[in-house]
Amino acid sequence: MAVLRAAALAEGAARVSGLPQCAPDEDRFTLLVAAAELALGEDPVAAAAPLESLTVWTEAAPELAEQLQTALGLGRLPARSVGGDPARFADMLADPSTPPGLHLAVDAGPGSAARAIALWVGTGGSGGIEVAGVDGEPVDPAGTVAQSPVSLTRELVGSANGDGLRSVQIPGTRVGLRAKRLGPFPGEESWNPASASPAHLANPQAAGGEVDLGTVSEGAYLPLATYLEDLPSRWRFEAERCAACNGLSFPARGRCKRCGRLDGLSRERLGRDGGTVEAVTTVRPGAQPSEFDFQVQRSGAYDVVLARLHPDVRVTLQVTDATAGSARIGMTVNTRLRRLYPMEGAWRYGRKALLRLETAR
């Protein structure tokens, strides 16, 4: 039988009528990255060593799978995007011969709750959830909520408590699944995320429509080639360690900032969570770089923090999912990949800080 060795749910930061929705700096891509990082943990490359493939169950553009490989550092895996057919998705989960793989799915369309799931499908192990197919009569779809890979998994995995079995069927078909909990699994705590969100994110649509991606930036221009070259550092916090002087360079530039050597450099991933805030600035409307005009129009002022991620590395991060003035020196922050600003007809992405309020001094 197939076993979910890890499973995680990521929800949008905003709320509309109680449902999670994408905040202005979230989209399908950022939700999928968040779910995958929760499932794979701090070192996704090591965690995913047994994986053989990456599959994205969504109708989104095919290049989404390639973007996810880059964001997670899993470039060696074959990746593909397939349609979000829940029956086909259920068949995959029920097939005991399904090879080890990371399966991602997302709901973030108009009128739907913004949620993404990441499932590490493997075999064996002491933890996880065992999934098998079940036969049954076709379920009348009348009066039922249309299923999707995300809602199907949420109902199946999120309800498989204790040693009991949980069964679900797809409306209008004989396709069914049965789940049995084998023990705790990575990302399990994310299936019941906090529902609170800052007041200014209560309705992210209230301040207007989507940004015009064709807008020409009037601020600092970052060429696309430079942006793409820096993605390992921008998206994954990858630094370079020098074999000659042991110096750590961040962002990675192909040259040791301590001794200047161009050879003997190895990649080293910094922890993406647990940074300590050492300085705070609140950017108020009118003081923001022009790239962030759209964000300020939607959400108002925002905080920027200088956080220490490593004894030798500090990074400047915009704070998200919090009202301006919430950040304090001494707080601990986690980071998530979010939208930064539009440039050259597309969104640019980077990591932002999420405050861990319980760590305030």
RARAHU-V40547 format. One record per backbone hydrogen bond with DSSP energy under -0.5 kcal/mol. CO is the residue of the C=O (numbers start at 1). NH is the residue of the N-H. E is the energy in kcal/mol with one decimal. If there is no record, write none. Layout:
CO | NH | E
CO | NH | E
This chain:
2 | 131 | -2.8
3 | 5 | -1.0
3 | 122 | -3.1
4 | 129 | -1.3
5 | 186 | -0.7
6 | 120 | -2.9
8 | 118 | -2.1
10 | 116 | -2.5
14 | 21 | -2.5
16 | 19 | -1.9
19 | 16 | -2.3
20 | 114 | -3.0
21 | 14 | -2.0
23 | 26 | -2.4
25 | 339 | -2.8
27 | 31 | -2.2
28 | 32 | -2.3
29 | 33 | -2.3
30 | 34 | -2.3
31 | 35 | -2.3
32 | 36 | -2.4
33 | 37 | -2.6
34 | 38 | -1.9
35 | 39 | -2.0
36 | 40 | -2.5
37 | 41 | -1.8
42 | 44 | -0.5
43 | 47 | -2.4
44 | 48 | -2.2
46 | 49 | -1.3
48 | 51 | -1.9
52 | 78 | -0.7
53 | 102 | -2.5
54 | 80 | -1.9
55 | 57 | -0.6
55 | 104 | -2.9
56 | 58 | -1.2
56 | 82 | -2.7
57 | 106 | -0.8
61 | 64 | -1.9
62 | 65 | -1.2
62 | 66 | -0.6
63 | 67 | -2.2
64 | 68 | -2.2
65 | 69 | -1.9
66 | 70 | -1.8
67 | 71 | -2.6
68 | 72 | -2.3
69 | 73 | -1.3
69 | 74 | -2.2
74 | 77 | -2.1
78 | 54 | -2.3
80 | 56 | -2.3
82 | 58 | -2.0
83 | 85 | -0.5
85 | 89 | -2.2
86 | 90 | -2.6
87 | 91 | -2.2
88 | 92 | -1.8
89 | 93 | -2.0
90 | 94 | -2.2
91 | 95 | -1.1
92 | 95 | -0.5
94 | 96 | -0.6
94 | 133 | -0.5
95 | 98 | -1.7
100 | 52 | -2.6
101 | 103 | -0.6
101 | 121 | -2.5
102 | 55 | -2.7
102 | 104 | -0.5
103 | 119 | -2.8
104 | 57 | -3.9
105 | 117 | -2.7
107 | 115 | -2.3
109 | 112 | -2.0
113 | 115 | -1.1
114 | 12 | -2.4
115 | 107 | -3.3
116 | 10 | -2.8
117 | 105 | -1.9
118 | 8 | -1.9
119 | 103 | -3.0
119 | 121 | -0.9
120 | 5 | -2.5
120 | 6 | -0.9
120 | 122 | -0.6
121 | 101 | -2.1
122 | 3 | -2.1
128 | 182 | -3.0
128 | 183 | -1.2
129 | 4 | -2.9
130 | 180 | -2.3
131 | 2 | -0.9
132 | 178 | -2.8
134 | 176 | -0.6
139 | 172 | -3.9
141 | 144 | -2.1
148 | 152 | -3.0
149 | 153 | -1.9
150 | 154 | -2.6
151 | 155 | -2.2
152 | 156 | -2.1
153 | 157 | -3.2
153 | 158 | -0.7
154 | 158 | -1.2
157 | 160 | -1.0
159 | 161 | -2.1
161 | 164 | -1.1
164 | 181 | -0.7
166 | 179 | -3.0
168 | 177 | -2.8
169 | 171 | -0.5
170 | 139 | -0.5
170 | 173 | -1.8
173 | 139 | -1.2
175 | 170 | -2.3
176 | 134 | -1.3
177 | 168 | -2.2
178 | 132 | -2.2
179 | 166 | -2.0
180 | 130 | -3.0
183 | 128 | -1.7
185 | 188 | -1.9
186 | 7 | -2.0
187 | 190 | -1.6
188 | 191 | -1.8
189 | 192 | -1.0
190 | 193 | -0.7
198 | 201 | -1.9
199 | 202 | -1.6
201 | 15 | -1.2
201 | 204 | -0.5
203 | 206 | -1.8
205 | 208 | -1.4
211 | 213 | -0.9
212 | 215 | -1.9
213 | 345 | -1.1
220 | 222 | -0.5
221 | 223 | -0.6
223 | 227 | -2.3
224 | 228 | -2.7
225 | 229 | -2.0
226 | 230 | -1.6
228 | 231 | -1.1
230 | 233 | -0.8
230 | 234 | -2.9
231 | 235 | -3.4
231 | 236 | -0.8
232 | 236 | -1.0
232 | 238 | -1.4
233 | 237 | -1.1
234 | 351 | -0.8
237 | 270 | -2.8
238 | 252 | -0.9
239 | 268 | -2.4
240 | 249 | -2.8
241 | 266 | -2.3
242 | 246 | -1.8
247 | 242 | -2.5
247 | 249 | -0.5
249 | 240 | -2.2
256 | 260 | -1.6
261 | 256 | -2.6
264 | 243 | -2.6
266 | 241 | -3.2
268 | 239 | -3.4
268 | 270 | -0.5
272 | 335 | -0.5
275 | 333 | -2.8
276 | 308 | -2.7
277 | 330 | -2.4
279 | 306 | -2.3
281 | 283 | -0.6
281 | 304 | -3.0
282 | 284 | -0.7
283 | 302 | -2.1
284 | 287 | -2.8
289 | 292 | -2.1
290 | 293 | -1.8
292 | 296 | -2.4
293 | 297 | -2.5
294 | 298 | -1.6
295 | 299 | -3.2
296 | 300 | -2.0
302 | 283 | -3.4
303 | 319 | -3.0
304 | 281 | -2.6
305 | 307 | -0.7
305 | 317 | -2.8
306 | 278 | -3.5
306 | 279 | -1.0
307 | 309 | -0.7
307 | 315 | -2.8
308 | 276 | -1.7
310 | 313 | -1.8
313 | 309 | -1.4
313 | 310 | -1.7
315 | 307 | -2.9
315 | 317 | -0.5
317 | 305 | -3.0
318 | 353 | -2.6
323 | 326 | -1.6
328 | 331 | -1.9
331 | 277 | -2.9
332 | 356 | -2.2
333 | 274 | -0.9
333 | 275 | -2.0
334 | 354 | -3.2
336 | 352 | -2.8
338 | 350 | -2.2
341 | 348 | -2.6
343 | 346 | -1.1
346 | 343 | -2.9
348 | 340 | -3.3
348 | 341 | -0.8
350 | 338 | -2.8
352 | 336 | -2.0
353 | 320 | -2.6
354 | 334 | -2.5
355 | 357 | -0.8
356 | 332 | -0.7
356 | 359 | -2.2
357 | 360 | -1.5
